[in-house]
C-alpha cells in the first residue's frame, strides 16, 4: 500500500513537472535563444546587446523602445503594431536590423507618427514595412541612418510618409522593391539612391530646404534625376563637378588642379572579393555578399616607406603592390575596375591615414555613405619600431572610439577597406 501511494505521488509530481516544462516550452511568438516571450517589449528586455530576436509566427504587439544593438528576424512572418501610440523607437547610436523576408505593418489602433522612429541606425534587409490602410507613416529617421537594401518594400498610403528624414539624417536606398508614399526631407538630409530601377509611380518628394542648407542628393538614378531635378538642390553642385554619382562620393576638395587632380572620392561601398576572386564595390555583382571583405596590410617586418599625408595614397599603394605575390588590400584596390553607365574607372587606390581621416570627417560624421565597418585600413604603416615592423594604421569609423587611430597587427588582422580615386573638374 505504501509503495502504491509513493508511486502515485511520483506520478503526480511527474505530471506537474511536465505541465511546468510544457508551459515554459511555449510562451509566445518571440524567441531569444531558447526562451519565448509574448510581446516584443519582453523580448527586447531579455535580449543582450548584439542578440537576434526571432518571430516564429504571425503576431500582434505594441511598440517599444530599443536601447541595444539588435536584429529582428521576422522569419517570413507578419508583425503588426496594434493598439499602440508609439512605434518601434531606436535610441541614438544604436542599430536595429530587420531581416527575414517578413512584414512589419500597422495594425488596428496604431496611432503613432511612424511605425519605426529612428534616432540611431535602421537597416532593412529584404524586409517590408507597410503603413498602408492606416493614417500614419512607415519609417522616420530623426537623427540617424536608414539603409534599405535587397528586395525591401516601404509602403504608405497616398499623401502619407513612406520615409521621413529630419535634418542631418541619411537615407541609403539600394532596393529592387517599391517605395510608395511621400519621401519628406528637411535641411541637410541626404537621399542616396543607388538602384536605377527604383519605381517612381507612387513616389512623391516633399522637401523643405533653405539656400544655406539644401537637401543633398547623391547618385540619384537617371529617371529620378529627370523627374525631381528641381527638388535636388545639391545636384547642381554635382553637375558642376561633373563626377559620376554611381562611382562614388566626393569627400575632399584641395581647391586647385595641381598634380592633375582636385577632388577625391570614396567608392560607394566597401570592397569585397567576388566568387571569381576579383575585387568589387558593386553589391549586385554575383558573389559580392558572400565574398571576403577583410584584407591584410602587407608582409610583417617589411618597411615599405609609406607616408601619412593627404595626396600620397597612390604612391603608398604603388609601394605596397610592388610585390605582386603579396595580395594585400592595396593590391586589390589597385586591381579594382568599376563600370557605370558613364564610364569605366580603374584608378583606385588605398587611402593614406590622412586621407582616411578626411573621409571620416566628411562622410561618416555626416552619415553619408555606407561606411558601417568598425574600422578601415589605410595604406600607412605604423613605424614606431623599425627592428620589428609588424603594425599598420587603421581608423575607427563605428565604435565608441570613432575617429581615433587604431594600430593593428599585420599578421593577425584582416581589415575592411574602402577604395578611393582622384579626379579634376
PERA-V503110 format. One record per residue. N is the residue number from 1. RES is the residue in one letter. SS is DSSP state (H for helix, E for strand, L for the rest). OMEGA is omega as a letter, one per 40 degrees, with the letter a starting at -180 (* if undefined). BURIAL is # if it has 16 or more other C-alpha atoms within 10 Angstrom, else .. Layout:
n=N res=RES ss=SS omega=OMEGA burial=BURIAL
n=N res=RES ss=SS omega=OMEGA burial=BURIAL
//
This chain:
n=1 res=X ss=L omega=i burial=.
n=2 res=X ss=H omega=i burial=.
n=3 res=X ss=H omega=i burial=.
n=4 res=X ss=H omega=i burial=.
n=5 res=X ss=H omega=i burial=.
n=6 res=X ss=H omega=i burial=.
n=7 res=X ss=H omega=i burial=.
n=8 res=X ss=H omega=a burial=.
n=9 res=X ss=H omega=i burial=.
n=10 res=X ss=H omega=i burial=.
n=11 res=X ss=H omega=i burial=.
n=12 res=X ss=H omega=a burial=.
n=13 res=X ss=H omega=i burial=.
n=14 res=X ss=H omega=i burial=.
n=15 res=X ss=H omega=i burial=.
n=16 res=X ss=H omega=i burial=.
n=17 res=X ss=H omega=i burial=.
n=18 res=X ss=H omega=i burial=.
n=19 res=X ss=H omega=i burial=.
n=20 res=X ss=H omega=i burial=.
n=21 res=X ss=H omega=a burial=.
n=22 res=X ss=H omega=a burial=.
n=23 res=X ss=H omega=i burial=.
n=24 res=X ss=H omega=a burial=.
n=25 res=X ss=H omega=a burial=.
n=26 res=X ss=L omega=a burial=.
n=27 res=X ss=L omega=i burial=.
n=28 res=X ss=L omega=a burial=#
n=29 res=X ss=L omega=a burial=#
n=30 res=X ss=E omega=a burial=#
n=31 res=X ss=E omega=i burial=#
n=32 res=X ss=E omega=a burial=#
n=33 res=X ss=L omega=i burial=.
n=34 res=X ss=L omega=a burial=.
n=35 res=X ss=E omega=a burial=.
n=36 res=X ss=E omega=a burial=#
n=37 res=X ss=E omega=a burial=#
n=38 res=X ss=L omega=a burial=#
n=39 res=X ss=L omega=i burial=#
n=40 res=X ss=H omega=a burial=#
n=41 res=X ss=H omega=i burial=#
n=42 res=X ss=H omega=a burial=.
n=43 res=X ss=H omega=i burial=#
n=44 res=X ss=H omega=i burial=#
n=45 res=X ss=H omega=a burial=.
n=46 res=X ss=H omega=a burial=#
n=47 res=X ss=L omega=i burial=#
n=48 res=X ss=L omega=i burial=.
n=49 res=X ss=L omega=a burial=.
n=50 res=X ss=L omega=a burial=.
n=51 res=X ss=L omega=i burial=#
n=52 res=X ss=E omega=i burial=#
n=53 res=X ss=E omega=a burial=#
n=54 res=X ss=E omega=i burial=#
n=55 res=X ss=E omega=a burial=#
n=56 res=X ss=L omega=i burial=#
n=57 res=X ss=L omega=i burial=.
n=58 res=X ss=L omega=a burial=#
n=59 res=X ss=E omega=i burial=#
n=60 res=X ss=E omega=i burial=#
n=61 res=X ss=E omega=i burial=#
n=62 res=X ss=L omega=i burial=#
n=63 res=X ss=L omega=a burial=#
n=64 res=X ss=L omega=i burial=#
n=65 res=X ss=E omega=i burial=#
n=66 res=X ss=E omega=a burial=#
n=67 res=X ss=L omega=i burial=#
n=68 res=X ss=L omega=i burial=#
n=69 res=X ss=L omega=a burial=#
n=70 res=X ss=E omega=i burial=#
n=71 res=X ss=E omega=i burial=#
n=72 res=X ss=E omega=a burial=#
n=73 res=X ss=E omega=a burial=#
n=74 res=X ss=L omega=i burial=#
n=75 res=X ss=L omega=i burial=#
n=76 res=X ss=L omega=i burial=#
n=77 res=X ss=L omega=a burial=#
n=78 res=X ss=E omega=i burial=#
n=79 res=X ss=E omega=a burial=#
n=80 res=X ss=E omega=i burial=#
n=81 res=X ss=E omega=a burial=#
n=82 res=X ss=L omega=i burial=#
n=83 res=X ss=L omega=a burial=#
n=84 res=X ss=L omega=i burial=#
n=85 res=X ss=L omega=i burial=#
n=86 res=X ss=L omega=i burial=#
n=87 res=X ss=L omega=i burial=#
n=88 res=X ss=E omega=a burial=#
n=89 res=X ss=E omega=i burial=#
n=90 res=X ss=E omega=a burial=#
n=91 res=X ss=L omega=i burial=#
n=92 res=X ss=L omega=i burial=#
n=93 res=X ss=L omega=i burial=#
n=94 res=X ss=L omega=a burial=#
n=95 res=X ss=E omega=i burial=#
n=96 res=X ss=E omega=i burial=#
n=97 res=X ss=E omega=i burial=#
n=98 res=X ss=E omega=a burial=#
n=99 res=X ss=E omega=i burial=#
n=100 res=X ss=L omega=i burial=#
n=101 res=X ss=L omega=i burial=#
n=102 res=X ss=L omega=a burial=#
n=103 res=X ss=E omega=i burial=#
n=104 res=X ss=E omega=a burial=#
n=105 res=X ss=E omega=i burial=#
n=106 res=X ss=E omega=i burial=#
n=107 res=X ss=L omega=a burial=#
n=108 res=X ss=L omega=i burial=.
n=109 res=X ss=L omega=i burial=.
n=110 res=X ss=L omega=a burial=#
n=111 res=X ss=L omega=a burial=#
n=112 res=X ss=L omega=a burial=#
n=113 res=X ss=L omega=a burial=#
n=114 res=X ss=E omega=i burial=#
n=115 res=X ss=E omega=i burial=#
n=116 res=X ss=E omega=a burial=#
n=117 res=X ss=E omega=a burial=#
n=118 res=X ss=E omega=i burial=#
n=119 res=X ss=L omega=i burial=#
n=120 res=X ss=L omega=a burial=#
n=121 res=X ss=E omega=i burial=#
n=122 res=X ss=E omega=i burial=#
n=123 res=X ss=E omega=i burial=#
n=124 res=X ss=E omega=a burial=#
n=125 res=X ss=E omega=i burial=#
n=126 res=X ss=L omega=a burial=#
n=127 res=X ss=L omega=a burial=#
n=128 res=X ss=E omega=i burial=#
n=129 res=X ss=E omega=a burial=#
n=130 res=X ss=E omega=i burial=#
n=131 res=X ss=L omega=a burial=#
n=132 res=X ss=L omega=a burial=#
n=133 res=X ss=L omega=a burial=.
n=134 res=X ss=L omega=a burial=#
n=135 res=X ss=L omega=a burial=#
n=136 res=X ss=L omega=i burial=#
n=137 res=X ss=E omega=a burial=#
n=138 res=X ss=E omega=a burial=#
n=139 res=X ss=E omega=i burial=#
n=140 res=X ss=E omega=i burial=#
n=141 res=X ss=E omega=a burial=#
n=142 res=X ss=L omega=i burial=#
n=143 res=X ss=L omega=a burial=#
n=144 res=X ss=L omega=a burial=#
n=145 res=X ss=E omega=i burial=#
n=146 res=X ss=E omega=i burial=#
n=147 res=X ss=E omega=i burial=#
n=148 res=X ss=E omega=a burial=#
n=149 res=X ss=E omega=i burial=#
n=150 res=X ss=E omega=a burial=#
n=151 res=X ss=L omega=a burial=#
n=152 res=X ss=L omega=i burial=#
n=153 res=X ss=L omega=i burial=#
n=154 res=X ss=E omega=a burial=#
n=155 res=X ss=E omega=i burial=#
n=156 res=X ss=L omega=i burial=#
n=157 res=X ss=L omega=i burial=#
n=158 res=X ss=L omega=a burial=.
n=159 res=X ss=L omega=i burial=#
n=160 res=X ss=L omega=a burial=#
n=161 res=X ss=E omega=i burial=#
n=162 res=X ss=E omega=i burial=#
n=163 res=X ss=E omega=i burial=#
n=164 res=X ss=E omega=a burial=#
n=165 res=X ss=E omega=i burial=#
n=166 res=X ss=L omega=a burial=#
n=167 res=X ss=L omega=i burial=#
n=168 res=X ss=L omega=i burial=#
n=169 res=X ss=L omega=a burial=#
n=170 res=X ss=E omega=i burial=#
n=171 res=X ss=E omega=a burial=#
n=172 res=X ss=E omega=a burial=#
n=173 res=X ss=E omega=i burial=#
n=174 res=X ss=E omega=a burial=#
n=175 res=X ss=E omega=i burial=#
n=176 res=X ss=L omega=i burial=#
n=177 res=X ss=L omega=a burial=#
n=178 res=X ss=L omega=i burial=#
n=179 res=X ss=E omega=a burial=#
n=180 res=X ss=E omega=a burial=#
n=181 res=X ss=E omega=a burial=#
n=182 res=X ss=E omega=i burial=#
n=183 res=X ss=E omega=a burial=#
n=184 res=X ss=E omega=a burial=#
n=185 res=X ss=E omega=i burial=#
n=186 res=X ss=L omega=a burial=#
n=187 res=X ss=L omega=i burial=#
n=188 res=X ss=L omega=i burial=#
n=189 res=X ss=L omega=a burial=#
n=190 res=X ss=E omega=i burial=#
n=191 res=X ss=E omega=a burial=#
n=192 res=X ss=E omega=a burial=#
n=193 res=X ss=E omega=i burial=#
n=194 res=X ss=L omega=a burial=#
n=195 res=X ss=L omega=a burial=#
n=196 res=X ss=L omega=a burial=#
n=197 res=X ss=L omega=a burial=#
n=198 res=X ss=L omega=a burial=#
n=199 res=X ss=L omega=a burial=#
n=200 res=X ss=L omega=a burial=.
n=201 res=X ss=L omega=a burial=.
n=202 res=X ss=L omega=a burial=.
n=203 res=X ss=E omega=a burial=#
n=204 res=X ss=E omega=i burial=#
n=205 res=X ss=E omega=i burial=.
n=206 res=X ss=E omega=a burial=.
n=207 res=X ss=E omega=i burial=#
n=208 res=X ss=L omega=a burial=#
n=209 res=X ss=L omega=i burial=#
n=210 res=X ss=L omega=i burial=.
n=211 res=X ss=L omega=a burial=.
n=212 res=X ss=L omega=a burial=.
n=213 res=X ss=L omega=a burial=#
n=214 res=X ss=L omega=i burial=#
n=215 res=X ss=L omega=a burial=#
n=216 res=X ss=E omega=i burial=#
n=217 res=X ss=E omega=a burial=#
n=218 res=X ss=E omega=i burial=#
n=219 res=X ss=L omega=i burial=#
n=220 res=X ss=L omega=a burial=#
n=221 res=X ss=L omega=a burial=#
n=222 res=X ss=H omega=a burial=.
n=223 res=X ss=H omega=a burial=.
n=224 res=X ss=H omega=i burial=#
n=225 res=X ss=H omega=i burial=.
n=226 res=X ss=H omega=a burial=.
n=227 res=X ss=H omega=a burial=.
n=228 res=X ss=L omega=a burial=.
n=229 res=X ss=L omega=a burial=.
n=230 res=X ss=L omega=a burial=.
n=231 res=X ss=L omega=a burial=#
n=232 res=X ss=L omega=a burial=#
n=233 res=X ss=L omega=a burial=#
n=234 res=X ss=L omega=i burial=#
n=235 res=X ss=H omega=i burial=#
n=236 res=X ss=H omega=i burial=.
n=237 res=X ss=H omega=i burial=.
n=238 res=X ss=H omega=i burial=#
n=239 res=X ss=H omega=a burial=.
n=240 res=X ss=H omega=i burial=.
n=241 res=X ss=H omega=i burial=.
n=242 res=X ss=L omega=i burial=.
n=243 res=X ss=L omega=a burial=#
n=244 res=X ss=L omega=a burial=#
n=245 res=X ss=L omega=a burial=#
n=246 res=X ss=L omega=a burial=#
n=247 res=X ss=L omega=a burial=#
n=248 res=X ss=E omega=a burial=#
n=249 res=X ss=E omega=i burial=#
n=250 res=X ss=E omega=i burial=#
n=251 res=X ss=E omega=a burial=#
n=252 res=X ss=E omega=i burial=#
n=253 res=X ss=E omega=a burial=.
n=254 res=X ss=L omega=i burial=.
n=255 res=X ss=L omega=i burial=.
n=256 res=X ss=L omega=a burial=.
n=257 res=X ss=L omega=i burial=.
n=258 res=X ss=H omega=a burial=.
n=259 res=X ss=H omega=i burial=.
n=260 res=X ss=H omega=i burial=.
n=261 res=X ss=L omega=i burial=#
n=262 res=X ss=L omega=a burial=#
n=263 res=X ss=E omega=i burial=#
n=264 res=X ss=E omega=a burial=#
n=265 res=X ss=E omega=i burial=#
n=266 res=X ss=E omega=i burial=#
n=267 res=X ss=E omega=a burial=#
n=268 res=X ss=L omega=a burial=#
n=269 res=X ss=L omega=i burial=#
n=270 res=X ss=L omega=i burial=#
n=271 res=X ss=L omega=i burial=#
n=272 res=X ss=E omega=i burial=#
n=273 res=X ss=E omega=a burial=#
n=274 res=X ss=L omega=i burial=#
n=275 res=X ss=L omega=a burial=.
n=276 res=X ss=L omega=i burial=.
n=277 res=X ss=L omega=a burial=.
n=278 res=X ss=L omega=i burial=.
n=279 res=X ss=E omega=a burial=#
n=280 res=X ss=E omega=i burial=#
n=281 res=X ss=L omega=i burial=#
n=282 res=X ss=L omega=a burial=#
n=283 res=X ss=L omega=a burial=#
n=284 res=X ss=L omega=i burial=.
n=285 res=X ss=L omega=i burial=.
n=286 res=X ss=L omega=i burial=.
n=287 res=X ss=L omega=a burial=#
n=288 res=X ss=L omega=a burial=#
n=289 res=X ss=L omega=a burial=.
n=290 res=X ss=L omega=a burial=.
n=291 res=X ss=L omega=a burial=#
n=292 res=X ss=E omega=i burial=#
n=293 res=X ss=L omega=i burial=#
n=294 res=X ss=L omega=a burial=#
n=295 res=X ss=E omega=i burial=#
n=296 res=X ss=L omega=a burial=#
n=297 res=X ss=L omega=a burial=#
n=298 res=X ss=L omega=a burial=#
n=299 res=X ss=L omega=i burial=#
n=300 res=X ss=L omega=i burial=#
n=301 res=X ss=L omega=a burial=.
n=302 res=X ss=L omega=i burial=.
n=303 res=X ss=L omega=a burial=#
n=304 res=X ss=L omega=a burial=#
n=305 res=X ss=L omega=a burial=.
n=306 res=X ss=L omega=a burial=#
n=307 res=X ss=L omega=a burial=#
n=308 res=X ss=L omega=a burial=#
n=309 res=X ss=L omega=i burial=.
n=310 res=X ss=L omega=i burial=#
n=311 res=X ss=L omega=a burial=#
n=312 res=X ss=L omega=a burial=#
n=313 res=X ss=H omega=i burial=#
n=314 res=X ss=H omega=i burial=#
n=315 res=X ss=H omega=i burial=#
n=316 res=X ss=H omega=a burial=#
n=317 res=X ss=H omega=i burial=#
n=318 res=X ss=H omega=i burial=#
n=319 res=X ss=H omega=a burial=#
n=320 res=X ss=H omega=a burial=#
n=321 res=X ss=L omega=a burial=#
n=322 res=X ss=L omega=i burial=.
n=323 res=X ss=L omega=a burial=.
n=324 res=X ss=L omega=i burial=.
n=325 res=X ss=L omega=i burial=.
n=326 res=X ss=L omega=a burial=.
n=327 res=X ss=L omega=a burial=#
n=328 res=X ss=L omega=a burial=#
n=329 res=X ss=H omega=i burial=#
n=330 res=X ss=H omega=i burial=#
n=331 res=X ss=H omega=i burial=#
n=332 res=X ss=H omega=i burial=#
n=333 res=X ss=H omega=i burial=#
n=334 res=X ss=H omega=a burial=#
n=335 res=X ss=H omega=a burial=#
n=336 res=X ss=L omega=i burial=#
n=337 res=X ss=L omega=a burial=#
n=338 res=X ss=E omega=i burial=#
n=339 res=X ss=E omega=i burial=.
n=340 res=X ss=L omega=i burial=.
n=341 res=X ss=L omega=a burial=.
n=342 res=X ss=L omega=a burial=.
n=343 res=X ss=L omega=i burial=.
n=344 res=X ss=E omega=a burial=.
n=345 res=X ss=E omega=a burial=.
n=346 res=X ss=L omega=a burial=.
n=347 res=X ss=L omega=a burial=#
n=348 res=X ss=L omega=i burial=#
n=349 res=X ss=E omega=i burial=#
n=350 res=X ss=L omega=a burial=#
n=351 res=X ss=L omega=i burial=#
n=352 res=X ss=L omega=i burial=#
n=353 res=X ss=H omega=i burial=#
n=354 res=X ss=H omega=i burial=#
n=355 res=X ss=H omega=i burial=#
n=356 res=X ss=H omega=i burial=#
n=357 res=X ss=H omega=i burial=#
n=358 res=X ss=H omega=i burial=#
n=359 res=X ss=H omega=i burial=#
n=360 res=X ss=H omega=a burial=#
n=361 res=X ss=H omega=a burial=#
n=362 res=X ss=H omega=a burial=.
n=363 res=X ss=L omega=a burial=#
n=364 res=X ss=H omega=a burial=#
n=365 res=X ss=H omega=i burial=.
n=366 res=X ss=H omega=i burial=#
n=367 res=X ss=L omega=i burial=#
n=368 res=X ss=L omega=i burial=#
n=369 res=X ss=L omega=a burial=#
n=370 res=X ss=L omega=a burial=#
n=371 res=X ss=L omega=a burial=#
n=372 res=X ss=L omega=i burial=.
n=373 res=X ss=L omega=a burial=#
n=374 res=X ss=L omega=i burial=.
n=375 res=X ss=E omega=a burial=#
n=376 res=X ss=E omega=a burial=#
n=377 res=X ss=E omega=i burial=#
n=378 res=X ss=E omega=i burial=#
n=379 res=X ss=E omega=a burial=#
n=380 res=X ss=E omega=i burial=#
n=381 res=X ss=E omega=i burial=#
n=382 res=X ss=E omega=a burial=#
n=383 res=X ss=L omega=i burial=#
n=384 res=X ss=L omega=a burial=.
n=385 res=X ss=L omega=a burial=.
n=386 res=X ss=H omega=a burial=.
n=387 res=X ss=H omega=a burial=.
n=388 res=X ss=H omega=a burial=.
n=389 res=X ss=L omega=a burial=#
n=390 res=X ss=L omega=a burial=#
n=391 res=X ss=E omega=i burial=#
n=392 res=X ss=E omega=a burial=#
n=393 res=X ss=E omega=i burial=#
n=394 res=X ss=E omega=a burial=#
n=395 res=X ss=E omega=i burial=#
n=396 res=X ss=E omega=i burial=#
n=397 res=X ss=L omega=a burial=#
n=398 res=X ss=L omega=i burial=#
n=399 res=X ss=L omega=i burial=.
n=400 res=X ss=L omega=a burial=.
n=401 res=X ss=L omega=a burial=.
n=402 res=X ss=L omega=a burial=#
n=403 res=X ss=L omega=a burial=#
n=404 res=X ss=L omega=i burial=.
n=405 res=X ss=E omega=i burial=.
n=406 res=X ss=E omega=a burial=#
n=407 res=X ss=E omega=a burial=#
n=408 res=X ss=E omega=i burial=#
n=409 res=X ss=E omega=a burial=#
n=410 res=X ss=L omega=a burial=#
n=411 res=X ss=L omega=a burial=.
n=412 res=X ss=L omega=a burial=.
n=413 res=X ss=L omega=i burial=.
n=414 res=X ss=L omega=a burial=#
n=415 res=X ss=E omega=i burial=#
n=416 res=X ss=E omega=i burial=#
n=417 res=X ss=L omega=i burial=#
n=418 res=X ss=L omega=a burial=#
n=419 res=X ss=L omega=i burial=#
n=420 res=X ss=E omega=i burial=#
n=421 res=X ss=E omega=a burial=#
n=422 res=X ss=E omega=i burial=#
n=423 res=X ss=E omega=i burial=.
n=424 res=X ss=L omega=i burial=#
n=425 res=X ss=L omega=* burial=.
//
